[in-house]
Amino acid sequence: MFLKQILFPASILAGTVIGAGIFSLPFVFKAVGLTTGLFYLALFSIFYLAVYLIYSDLIRKTPGEHRLVGYAKIYFGRLGFGAALFIGLIQLFFVLTIYLILAPSFSQLFIADNFIYHLIAFWILGSTAILLNVRKIALLEFLMVAGILAIIFIIFGSGLKDFLGTFQGWGKLNLFSFSVVGPILFSLSGTLIIPEIIGYFRESRLSFSFLKPSLILGSLAPALAYAVFVMGIWGLSSVVSEDAVSGLAGRVSPVLLAVVGVLGFLSLISSYIVIGLNARKVLEHDLSWPAGLSASLVIFLPVILYFLGLQSFIGLVSLVGSVFLPLEIILIVAIWLKARKNIIIDITNN
C-alpha cells in the first residue's frame, strides 16, 4: 500500500519538478559556494512544500475540476483570470525557449555539428509533435524522468571520487547571494502537477491523510537529486559551464558523453512537447483561439524569441525563477486566502 498511497504520487511530483533547471545549478552553485547553494536549495524546498500544501488545500475545498487559471477566475473574477493567464502563458513560452537553448548542448555530445543546426533540428522535431497534437504524454513523461534520473546517477557515480578528492571546503554562508534564488526556484517548481495528484487520490479512492507525506517526499527528493548532481559535475570537471554538460567535453570519456547526450536529448524533447501541448491547450480552451493560430504561436514564438536575443540559458532561467514564479506563488497564496475567507463566511451564514 505504501507504493500506491505515498510513493507513486510522490514520484509524479518529483518527476515533474526534476527538469531543465537542474542543469543550471552546478554553475550558479560554483559562483556562490556549496554552503550557500545548499542552504537556499533546502530553504526553498521547504518553501515550495508549503506552497504545494496550500494549493492542494485550495483544490480539495473548491468544487469542480480546475487549474490555476480557473481558480483565479472563481475567486477574483476576470482580473484574476487575466493575471493567471498572463503569468502562465508568458512563463510557458519562456520555458520552451529555455529548452531550445539547452537542447543543442546535449545533441552536440553525440553528433558534431553547428549549434544552430542542432537547435533547428530540435525545434522541428518538437514542433512536429505539437502540430500533430501527439498525446503520448505518459510515455513522454516516462522518457523525461528516466532520462534525467539516469544522467544524475551516471554523473554522480562518475564524479563522486574526484569530487571527494578535490573538494576544498564548503565555503561561508552568504545570505545575500540572491543570484542563486531564480535558478533554484525554477528548478523546484512543480505547481502545475498538484491538481493531477489530487485527481489521483480521488480516482484511486485514497485517504487524503497520505497526501502530506507524499508531497513531502516528492518535494525533498528532487533537492537531494540536485545536490548529488552538483557534486558529480564538480568532480568530473574543474570547468563548469552554464548548462553543466558542454563543459564536460574533452574531460570525460566519449562514451559517457554520448550516453549523457542521448538521454538528455530524449528527456528534453519529451519535455518540450508536453509543455508545448499545454500552451496550445491554454490558447485553444482558455482563450478560445482557433486551433491553427494556437499551434502556430506555440511553434514559432519560442524560436522567434531565441533569434530576437533570448539566448542566455542562465539569464532566462533566472528571469522565470525570480519574476514569474514568485508572481505565480503570490497568486496561489492570495487565492487560497480568499477561498478560506469565503468558506468562513459560508459557515457563519449557515
N, C-alpha and C positions, 0 to 999 in steps of 0.2 A: 504493500500500500504506500510505502514511503516514495516509491518511484512515481506513482500516479498522483499522489497528493502534494508532494513538495518538489521532487527532483525534476519532473517534466515541466511544470510551469516555470520553475527557476531557470531551466535550460532555454525556454522560449525567451525570457527576458535577457539572459546573458548572451544568447545568440544574436539578439537584436542590438544590444549595446556594443558588442565587440565588432568593430568595423574599421573603416579607413582611418579613424582618429588615432588608432594605436601607433600608426607609422610616424606620427608627428612627435610622439613622446620622447624617444631617445635623444632627439635634437634639443628639445626645449629643456629636458632634464639636465642635459650636458651644460646648458647655459646657466641654469640656476643652482645646480648641485643636487646630489641624490637626496640629501636630507630634506631640502625644501620641496623637491618634486614629490617625494613620497608623502610628505606632510599634507600637501594640497590634494594629492590623489586620495588619501584616506579621508580628509575633511569633506571633499565634495562627493565621495562615495556615500558617506553618511547623509549628506545634504540631499542627494538625489533619492536616497531611500525614503527620506521624509516626504519628498515630492510624490513619489510613487504611492506611498500610503495615503496621502491626501487625495490624489487623483483617483485611486481605487475606491476610496470612501465616497467621493462625488459620484462615480459611476454607479455604485451599488444603490445609492439613495435617490437617484434620478430615474424615473420610469422611462422605459423605451431604450432603444439601442442607438447611441450617438457616438460621434468623435468630438474632438476639441471644438471644432467649428460649430457643431450642433449644440454643445453645452453653452458656448459663448452666446449663441443666439437665444437659447431658452432663458438664460439668466440676465443678459444685458441687451437683448434686442438686436436691432440692425447694427448698432455701433459695435457691439461685441462680435457679431458675425463678421463685420468688415475687418476689425482688428485681428481676429484669429485667422481669417483667410489671408490677409496681407502677410502676417508673420510666417504662417505656414508655407505659403506658396513661394515667397522670396527665399526662404530657408531651403526648400526643396531644390530650386533651380541652382542655388549656390552649391549645394551638396553634389548635384550632378556635375557641376563644373569642377569641383574638388576631385571627383573620380576621374574625370578626363585628364586632369593634371597628373594624377598619381599613376594611372594605368601604364603609361609607357615605361616607367621605371622598372616595372615587372617584366613586361614583354621583351624589353631590351636585354634582359638577363639570359634569355634563351634564343632570341633572334636578333642578330646585329643589324641595325638599320637606323635611319634618321628618326629623331624624336617625333617630328611632325607626322611622318608616315605611320608610326605606331599609334599616335593619338587619333588620326583619321580612321585607321582600321578599327580601333576600339569603338569609336563613335558610330561607325557604320554598323558594326555587329549589334551594339546596344540599341541603336535607333531602329534597326530592322525588327527586332523583337517587340519594341514598343509600338511600332507602326502596325504590326500584325496582331498586337494585343495578346501576345503569348502569356498564358496564365498558369504555367507550371511552377507556381510560386513555392510549393512545398519542396520541390527538387532544387530550385534556385536557392532557397534559404539553407537547405542542407549543404549545398556546394559552398556557399559563403562561409558558413560556420566551420565546416570541416576543413576548408582551405586555410582559413586564418588560424584555427587551432593547430593545424599541422605545422604551419610556419612558426608559430610561437614555440612549440615543443622542439622543432628541429634547431631553431636558432638558440634557444636556451641550452639544449643539450650540447650543441657545438661550441658555444661561447662561455659556458659557466667556468670551466677550468681556467681559461685565460683571464676571465674577469676576477676570479679569486686571487690569481697570481699577480695581477697588475693593479688591483684596487688600491687607491691611495687615500682612502678615508671618506667619511660620509659628508664632510663639509659642514659649515654652520647653517643653522636655520635662519632664513631671511623671509620674514612675513610680508615684506614689501616687494617681492619678486612677482609682480602681477602678470608678467608676460606668459606665465605658465597657466594662468586661470582659463583663458579661452580654449586652448587645445585640450585641457583636461575636461572641461565642461562638455566640449564637443565629443570627446572620447567616451564619456559616461552617459550620454543622452540615450534614453530608450522610452520616452513617454508615449510614443505612438503605438507601442505594443500593449500598453496596460489594458485598454478595452478588450483586446483579444484574450488576455489572461483571465479577465473577469468572465468573459464569454466561455472560456474553457471550464472554469469552475461551475458555471451554471449548467452547461450542457452535460458535464460529467456528473452532476448532482453531488458535488463535493462540498463539505463543510467549509465555510469561509474562515474557520479557525486556522486552517492550514495556509491561508493566503499570506499572512505576515511572514512566517518562516520562509516561504518560497520567495517572497520579494527580497528578504534579507540575503538569502543565498544567491539569488540572481543578481543582486546589486554588488555584492562583495567579491564574487568570483571573477568578474572582469578586472577589478582593481588588482587582484593577485596576479592574473594573467599579464596585465600591463607591466607590473613590477618585474616579473621574471623576463619578459621580452626586452625591457630596457637593459637589464643586466647582461642578457645574451648578446645583444647588439654591441654593447660596450666591450664585451670580451672578444668579439670577433674582429673588431677594427677600432683603432685609435681615432680614425676619421669618421665622424658620424654625420651623414648627410641629412638634409631636411626631410627626405622621405624614408630614411632609415636603411633602405636596401641598396640604392645605387652606390652608396659609399663602400659596399662590400666587394664590388668588382675589383679583381686583382689581389684580394686579400684572403679569399676563401676559395675552395676548390670549385672548378667549373661545374661539376656535377651538382654540388649543393646549390650553387647559384641557379642552375636550370630548374631544379626541383622547386625552390622558393619562387622562382619566376612563374612557372606554370600554375602552381597552387594559388599564388597571389592574383594572377590574371583571371583565373576562373572565379575566384571569390569576388573580385571587383566587378566583373561583367555581370554576374548574377545580381549584385547589389544595385548596379546602375539600372538594370531592367526593372527590378522591384520598385525602386524609388521613382523611376520614370513613369511606370504604370500608375503609381499612387498619385503623382502630379497630374497625370492625364485624367484620372478619376475625379479629382477635385475640380478641374476645369469643366468637365462634362456634367457632373452631377450637382456640384455646389453652385457653379456659375451658369449652368445650362448652356454652355458654349457648344457649337457644332463639333462633332467628333473629328472632322478633318482639321479644323482650326486648332483644336486642343492638341491633337497629335503633332501638328506642325510646330506649335510653340514649344512643346516638350522636347522635340527632336532638335530644333535649330537654335533655341535660345542659349543653351549651355555652351555650344561651340562658338556662338557669336560673342558671348561674354568672355570666353577664353581669348579670342582674337582681338577683342577690344582692350585687352590688357590684364584681365584677371588670371594671372599665370603663376602666382606665388602660392604654393601648397600651404606653407605655414601661415602666410598672411590671410588667406581665405578661411582656413580652419579657425584662426584666432578671431576673425570677424564674426563668423557664425556663432562661435562659442562665447564670445564676450558681448555680443549685441542681441542677436535673435533668440538664442536660448534663454538668456535672462528674461527677455520680454515674454517668452512662452511660459516660463516658470511663474512670473508675476501674474500672468493671465489665469493660469491654473489655480493659484492660491486665491486670487480675487473671486473667481467663480465659486470655489469651494466655500469661502466665507459668506458669499451671497446665498448659496444653497443652504448653509447651516442656519442663516438668519431666516430664510423662508420657511424652513422646517419648524423652527422655534415659534414663528408667527402662527403657522398652521396648527400646531399643538395647542397654543394659547387660545386660539379662536374656537377650537373644538372643546 
